[in-house]
Amino acid sequence: MLFRTRRGQRPLRSGWLSQRVGAALARAGLGAAGKRAHLLRRSFATHLVQQGVSLKGVADLLSHASLSTTQVYAKVNLPMLRAVAQPWPKEVPS
């Protein structure tokens, strides 16, 4: 579990965390209703994948039993891809 209260105590409940994340999103004017704590997991996993962490590594950190569950974070990020894409050459060098 990523979030714990204190050493030796049980993990924080997702409901508690979701409420806090939802309140922070509302204060920031982001209004991401329904995402809440899951938004943290998705953002964390996406960041790890973008930094080159293996899907197995992400799955282990998120406690996923199956890699297919983690694969949703490995989708192509088209805006980032467009930012680094080079134009197609008009002529192929010989």
ZISULPE-V193538 format. One record per residue. N is the residue number from 1. RES is the residue in one small letter. D_LAST is the distance of its C-alpha to the last C-alpha in whole Angstrom. Layout:
N;RES;D_LAST
N;RES;D_LAST
This chain:
1;m;56
2;l;55
3;f;58
4;r;61
5;t;64
6;r;65
7;r;65
8;g;67
9;q;67
10;r;66
11;p;62
12;l;62
13;r;63
14;s;60
15;g;62
16;w;63
17;l;60
18;s;59
19;q;61
20;r;60
21;v;57
22;g;58
23;a;60
24;a;57
25;l;55
26;a;58
27;r;59
28;a;55
29;g;55
30;l;52
31;g;55
32;a;53
33;a;56
34;g;55
35;k;53
36;r;55
37;a;54
38;h;52
39;l;49
40;l;50
41;r;49
42;r;46
43;s;44
44;f;45
45;a;43
46;t;40
47;h;40
48;l;40
49;v;37
50;q;35
51;q;36
52;g;34
53;v;38
54;s;38
55;l;39
56;k;42
57;g;43
58;v;43
59;a;45
60;d;47
61;l;48
62;l;49
63;s;51
64;h;49
65;a;50
66;s;47
67;l;43
68;s;43
69;t;45
70;t;43
71;q;40
72;v;41
73;y;40
74;a;36
75;k;35
76;v;32
77;n;33
78;l;31
79;p;32
80;m;31
81;l;28
82;r;27
83;a;28
84;v;25
85;a;22
86;q;19
87;p;18
88;w;16
89;p;12
90;k;13
91;e;9
92;v;6
93;p;4
94;s;0
